[in-house]
Each structure stands twice: as structure tokens, then as C-alpha cells.
Amino acid sequence: MVIAQHDKTILRDLARRLAEIARLPVMEERRRLWRKHNSLERERPMVLIFPEGSWVELLPESVLQCEDERARKMEWTLRHRIYWHEHIPDDWVFEDHWIVNKQIKNSGWGLEPRHRSSPQARGAWGFEPVVNGPSDLKKLRYPEIEYDEGATLQALAEAREVFDGILRVELRGIGHVSFHLMAIYSRLRGLEQVMEDMCENPGMLHEAMAFLEAGHQRLIEQYVKLNLFSLNNDDTYHSSGGVGYIETLPLPDCDPDRVRPCDVWASAEAQELAQVGPEMHDEFSLQYERRLLKHFGLNGYGCCEDLTLKLDQVFTIPHIRRISISPFADVDRCADKLGNRYIFSWKCHPSHLVGGFDEDHVRRYLRHAVDVTRGGVLEMILKDTHTCEHHPERFTQWARVAREVVEDGV
């Protein structure tokens, strides 16, 4: 596809602005801080803000000027980065590159999830199980991976045509490595059914999880064979919050043209088991995830599930470095358990951005976490922000308060 000159001019102008941002001295300082942070050398808490669902309110489609749909997607990506820098002063590092991802096809697991849609535009869907008994497990298939080199090279040439001389166009394979075994199975079986199976049909659940583990082991092997892994010791998003800048990855004997699992970060989570006790969490999910994560250089674990009572099990994950502390976790108890041995990846409560913005409350909330984790390695991650009620300034206010708290606590 050829980008029309009208669209190309818009994209190149935006790319020049992004390149200017990337050259700011503060970006190198942020890289330095992230490298120390990820190496457990605390200098100060780090702050990241991901508007996620609120982006439709911060940067609505009406602001786009390109005409072609492909160009509009590129335009939105550029505008979103520029807006982020100009309005959300967190610790994200803006690089002067444009990433082209390798076109990878996945054949799937043999069954497709079915959902009951919500009548609301952004409402929650319901499960419509397709695995209704042990016999349905026989319908599962191991995924097969195919690399579409032709489509990849076409996308690469297109990006170079648009951004040549302004941004570094980089070809990337699989950089964000994350395992979601329980999520995959729950979408097929239904969450309520999975909960019942733990007590009434544990053998069926173990059979399913063993199949998913074996399938993911085969995926790792295929990624290696097809040379699809990419280094992620940079601005690549890691786990459920954080970035990958670190000097100890890749390993010294790494061939950058043949990246191995041991050269990269990976992660896993099992949010579906938030209300399950530590022993059952370990039995039905973590034991399978642990065997997958052992192949990788450094690992993260968790997302929005409360791991307060499960940290001893999480600590057994090989090469564990980043642990998610959810908005529902006991921050004091988690701080005591983690100490300075792991990254305390705290997910701050996104509800503070709705129903009005109480700056004093947010300041006290953040200050408490900074105080109880003093001496540890804290990152404050604001995410899962599904709406800001059309008050985009709240992200700027939250970032300013967080920055003040961090600087006061150094």
C-alpha cells in the first residue's frame, strides 16, 4: 500500500515532533533510572501512567487528519505518544523509533471462545462455555505458528518510506512475553465452571492445564526455531506494568540475531484465581506457569489479582523480579514480604480518577505506599483507567501529585 502524499506529510510532521521529544536529555536520565530500578538498585520510586480505556476521551478519533485508514492508525499512535509526553509527566521513555512487528499467524487452540455480549457499548460480556465436559478437551489442538515474511517486509518498506530520515524503523518479533493459561481456559470453560471443577472435577482441570502448558512449551520451541524472539531490555512493556531497561539482559553470550528465551523478560498471571487460596492457586495454575517461566532470563508475575497471601508461592518462580501488587492488596504486608529483593509493582487504584478528583486523598494514598516501601524498589503504575469521565486533566493532576510525593520521599 502506498501512503498518499497528504497523509505522508501529516505523519512525517508528527514523527519530527516525536523525534524532538526523544532527544530531550530527560529521556536518557529515565533510561538510567529504569536500569538501576530493574536491577534492584533503588534511587527513587518510578511512576508510569497508562490511560488505556480513557484514551477515547483524551484523544478521540475526531482529531485525526489522515484520510486512509492505515495512515490514521499510524497517526493515532504518533499523536498518542506526543500527547502522553505533553500532558502526562510520568517516567515513560520516548524513543525515536517506529516499530514494525513481524507478521505472525497462530492457528489457535482448536476451540474458539463464545461470549454473551453486553447491551452497553463498553459493558462486560458473559461466558458462553464451549468446553462442557471431559470429552470436549479432545477437541483442543496445539497451536501452530507461521511467520509471514512477505507481509512483514511489505510493512517494513511502507514504514521506511514514511519515516526515513526521521525515526529509526525497527523490525521486532516477540518482545512482550506473557502467559495467561487460566484466562485461556476460563474463556472456553466458563469462570464459574472452573471454580466448581477445582472441587468437583479437579482431574479434568489438571488435564486442561497440562495441555495448555504443553502447548505453550511447543510455542516457545516454535518461536526459537523460527527466530521470532526479540530483545526486550528497552522500552518494551513488561508484565502488567513496567519496562524492560536493564543491563544484565541479554546474557553475555547472546547472539542478537538469534535471541533465546534466557535473554529476555517474561511474565504470567492468573487474575481469574483472585478469590482462590494460595494452595489451590499453586496447584491449578502456578505450578504450570512456573515450568514455562523457568526458560526466561527474568520474570514478572501477577496483574489485578491480590497476591498478599500468595507471595511465598510467587517467590518460587525461577528468576522472579517484578511482582504485581494490586489495588486490592495489603500494601503494608506486601512491603514487608518483598523488602528490597523484588520490584514492588504497585497498581494504584484507578477509581481516584472518577467521581471528582480529591488531590489530598490521592497524596495521602500515594505517600503511605512510599513510606511503607522505603528501602524497597517501588514502581507506581496507574492503569485500568476505563474512564476519566471526560476530564483528561485528571491524569495530569495525578501525575503531578505522584511526582511531588516521589520527590518528597527521596
ZAMARGU-4260 file (C-alpha; in steps of 0.2 Angstrom, whole numbers, plus 5000, padded with zeros to 4 digits):
<rodrens>
0) 5000/5000/5000 | 5006/5017/4996 | 5003/5031/5008 | 4996/5047/4999 | 5006/5062/5000
5) 4993/5072/5010 | 4994/5058/5024 | 5013/5056/5022 | 5016/5074/5026 | 5005/5074/5042
10) 5014/5058/5048 | 5031/5065/5045 | 5027/5081/5054 | 5021/5071/5069 | 5036/5060/5068
15) 5048/5075/5068 | 5039/5081/5084 | 5041/5063/5092 | 5060/5063/5087 | 5062/5080/5096
20) 5054/5073/5112 | 5065/5058/5111 | 5081/5068/5110 | 5077/5078/5127 | 5090/5075/5140
25) 5077/5069/5152 | 5075/5053/5142 | 5092/5047/5145 | 5090/5051/5163 | 5074/5040/5164
30) 5084/5026/5155 | 5097/5027/5168 | 5084/5026/5182 | 5075/5011/5175 | 5091/5001/5173
35) 5095/5004/5191 | 5077/5001/5196 | 5076/4984/5187 | 5092/4979/5194 | 5085/4982/5212
40) 5096/4997/5214 | 5083/5009/5221 | 5086/5028/5218 | 5068/5033/5219 | 5051/5026/5215
45) 5046/5026/5197 | 5030/5031/5190 | 5020/5025/5175 | 5003/5030/5169 | 4993/5021/5156
50) 4976/5029/5152 | 4970/5013/5142 | 4951/5014/5141 | 4952/5033/5144 | 4961/5036/5128
55) 4945/5038/5118 | 4941/5053/5129 | 4959/5060/5129 | 4962/5058/5110 | 4946/5055/5101
60) 4946/5049/5083 | 4939/5066/5078 | 4957/5074/5080 | 4964/5063/5066 | 4968/5071/5049
65) 4974/5057/5038 | 4962/5050/5026 | 4967/5032/5023 | 4963/5020/5037 | 4980/5013/5038
70) 4988/5030/5039 | 4975/5035/5053 | 4981/5021/5064 | 4999/5027/5062 | 4994/5045/5065
75) 4984/5040/5081 | 5000/5031/5088 | 5011/5046/5085 | 4998/5058/5092 | 4996/5047/5107
80) 5014/5047/5111 | 5015/5066/5109 | 5000/5069/5120 | 5007/5057/5133 | 5023/5067/5134
85) 5015/5084/5134 | 5001/5080/5147 | 5006/5065/5157 | 5023/5069/5166 | 5027/5051/5171
90) 5044/5041/5168 | 5040/5034/5151 | 5055/5034/5139 | 5050/5040/5122 | 5062/5033/5109
95) 5065/5040/5092 | 5059/5023/5083 | 5045/5016/5074 | 5042/4998/5077 | 5036/4986/5064
100) 5031/4969/5071 | 5034/4953/5062 | 5018/4946/5055 | 5015/4930/5065 | 5000/4919/5062
105) 4994/4907/5076 | 4982/4893/5072 | 4974/4894/5089 | 4969/4880/5101 | 4955/4871/5091
110) 4941/4879/5100 | 4935/4897/5100 | 4928/4906/5115 | 4910/4912/5114 | 4903/4927/5124
115) 4886/4934/5128 | 4888/4952/5124 | 4883/4967/5135 | 4869/4978/5129 | 4880/4993/5134
120) 4893/4999/5122 | 4908/4996/5134 | 4899/4984/5146 | 4905/4967/5152 | 4902/4951/5142
125) 4897/4934/5150 | 4904/4917/5147 | 4896/4905/5135 | 4906/4889/5138 | 4912/4878/5124
130) 4920/4865/5135 | 4906/4857/5144 | 4914/4840/5149 | 4930/4830/5148 | 4926/4824/5130
135) 4927/4842/5124 | 4945/4843/5129 | 4949/4831/5115 | 4944/4845/5103 | 4959/4855/5109
140) 4974/4857/5097 | 4991/4863/5099 | 4994/4880/5091 | 5005/4881/5075 | 5015/4896/5071
145) 5018/4903/5054 | 5029/4918/5050 | 5023/4929/5035 | 5039/4936/5029 | 5031/4944/5014
150) 5018/4954/5023 | 5032/4959/5036 | 5044/4965/5023 | 5030/4975/5015 | 5025/4983/5031
155) 5043/4987/5034 | 5046/4995/5017 | 5030/5006/5020 | 5036/5012/5037 | 5053/5016/5029
160) 5045/5026/5015 | 5035/5036/5028 | 5048/5039/5042 | 5065/5038/5033 | 5077/5051/5040
165) 5066/5055/5055 | 5063/5039/5065 | 5073/5023/5066 | 5062/5010/5059 | 5065/4993/5068
170) 5059/4976/5064 | 5054/4967/5080 | 5047/4949/5084 | 5040/4943/5100 | 5046/4955/5114
175) 5031/4956/5126 | 5031/4938/5133 | 5017/4934/5144 | 5007/4918/5148 | 4989/4918/5153
180) 4984/4899/5154 | 4969/4901/5166 | 4962/4915/5156 | 4963/4905/5140 | 4954/4890/5149
185) 4941/4901/5158 | 4935/4908/5142 | 4932/4891/5135 | 4925/4883/5151 | 4917/4897/5159
190) 4924/4905/5175 | 4910/4898/5187 | 4913/4881/5180 | 4932/4882/5183 | 4928/4886/5201
195) 4917/4871/5203 | 4929/4860/5194 | 4943/4864/5207 | 4932/4854/5220 | 4921/4843/5210
200) 4931/4838/5195 | 4950/4843/5198 | 4956/4829/5186 | 4948/4837/5171 | 4955/4854/5176
205) 4973/4847/5178 | 4971/4839/5161 | 4966/4855/5153 | 4980/4865/5161 | 4993/4851/5157
210) 4988/4853/5139 | 4989/4871/5139 | 5007/4870/5147 | 5012/4858/5134 | 5005/4869/5120
215) 5015/4884/5127 | 5031/4874/5128 | 5028/4870/5110 | 5025/4888/5106 | 5042/4893/5114
220) 5051/4880/5104 | 5042/4886/5088 | 5047/4904/5092 | 5065/4899/5094 | 5065/4888/5078
225) 5058/4902/5068 | 5069/4915/5076 | 5054/4926/5082 | 5060/4932/5099 | 5067/4949/5101
230) 5077/4958/5114 | 5066/4967/5127 | 5079/4976/5138 | 5072/4993/5132 | 5056/5002/5132
235) 5046/4986/5129 | 5031/4985/5141 | 5034/4971/5154 | 5022/4960/5164 | 5007/4971/5169
240) 5017/4987/5171 | 5035/4992/5170 | 5048/4992/5156 | 5062/4982/5152 | 5078/4993/5153
245) 5092/4983/5161 | 5110/4979/5158 | 5110/4961/5164 | 5100/4955/5149 | 5103/4949/5136
250) 5116/4936/5143 | 5134/4939/5138 | 5135/4925/5125 | 5119/4931/5117 | 5119/4932/5098
255) 5107/4947/5094 | 5102/4939/5078 | 5096/4923/5087 | 5088/4928/5103 | 5085/4915/5116
260) 5072/4914/5130 | 5086/4916/5143 | 5090/4933/5135 | 5073/4941/5138 | 5060/4946/5151
265) 5044/4936/5153 | 5028/4935/5164 | 5012/4926/5169 | 4996/4930/5178 | 4980/4921/5184
270) 4968/4935/5188 | 4954/4923/5187 | 4960/4915/5203 | 4959/4931/5214 | 4947/4923/5226
275) 4956/4906/5227 | 4968/4902/5241 | 4987/4900/5240 | 4987/4881/5239 | 4974/4880/5225
280) 4982/4894/5216 | 4998/4885/5216 | 4990/4868/5212 | 4979/4873/5197 | 4989/4887/5189
285) 5006/4892/5197 | 5014/4875/5195 | 5011/4875/5176 | 5016/4894/5174 | 5032/4890/5184
290) 5038/4877/5172 | 5036/4889/5157 | 5044/4904/5166 | 5060/4894/5170 | 5066/4896/5152
295) 5067/4915/5153 | 5080/4927/5160 | 5070/4937/5171 | 5051/4936/5176 | 5036/4946/5182
300) 5020/4939/5190 | 5003/4945/5193 | 4991/4958/5187 | 4975/4964/5196 | 4974/4948/5207
305) 4978/4951/5226 | 4994/4941/5229 | 4995/4946/5248 | 4993/4928/5254 | 5002/4920/5239
310) 5019/4928/5239 | 5028/4913/5246 | 5022/4903/5231 | 5026/4918/5219 | 5044/4918/5226
315) 5047/4901/5220 | 5045/4906/5202 | 5063/4905/5194 | 5071/4922/5190 | 5056/4932/5198
320) 5060/4950/5198 | 5044/4960/5196 | 5028/4956/5207 | 5012/4965/5204 | 5004/4972/5220
325) 4985/4975/5215 | 4974/4989/5221 | 4966/4976/5232 | 4982/4970/5241 | 4988/4974/5258
330) 5002/4986/5254 | 5010/4985/5272 | 5010/4966/5272 | 5017/4965/5254 | 5030/4978/5258
335) 5036/4968/5272 | 5037/4952/5262 | 5046/4959/5247 | 5058/4970/5255 | 5071/4975/5243
340) 5073/4958/5234 | 5059/4961/5221 | 5051/4975/5211 | 5036/4981/5221 | 5025/4984/5205
345) 5010/4993/5214 | 4994/4995/5204 | 4987/5011/5211 | 4968/5012/5212 | 4961/5019/5196
350) 4944/5024/5204 | 4953/5040/5210 | 4950/5047/5193 | 4931/5046/5193 | 4918/5055/5204
355) 4929/5070/5206 | 4947/5072/5209 | 4952/5073/5228 | 4970/5079/5227 | 4973/5077/5246
360) 4966/5060/5247 | 4977/5054/5232 | 4993/5062/5240 | 4990/5053/5257 | 4986/5037/5247
365) 5002/5038/5237 | 5013/5044/5252 | 5008/5029/5263 | 5014/5017/5249 | 5030/5027/5248
370) 5033/5027/5266 | 5030/5008/5269 | 5041/5003/5255 | 5055/5014/5259 | 5071/5004/5256
375) 5062/4994/5243 | 5060/4995/5224 | 5044/5003/5221 | 5035/5007/5205 | 5018/5016/5205
380) 5008/5011/5190 | 4991/5019/5186 | 4982/5008/5174 | 4965/5000/5171 | 4958/5018/5169
385) 4942/5014/5159 | 4936/5032/5160 | 4941/5049/5167 | 4923/5055/5165 | 4929/5066/5151
390) 4941/5075/5162 | 4958/5072/5154 | 4966/5085/5166 | 4964/5072/5180 | 4979/5062/5173
395) 4990/5077/5173 | 4984/5081/5191 | 4988/5063/5197 | 5005/5063/5188 | 5009/5080/5197
400) 5004/5073/5214 | 5014/5057/5211 | 5029/5067/5206 | 5028/5078/5221 | 5026/5063/5233
405) 5041/5054/5225 | 5052/5069/5226 | 5047/5072/5244 | 5051/5054/5248 | 5069/5053/5241
</rodrens>
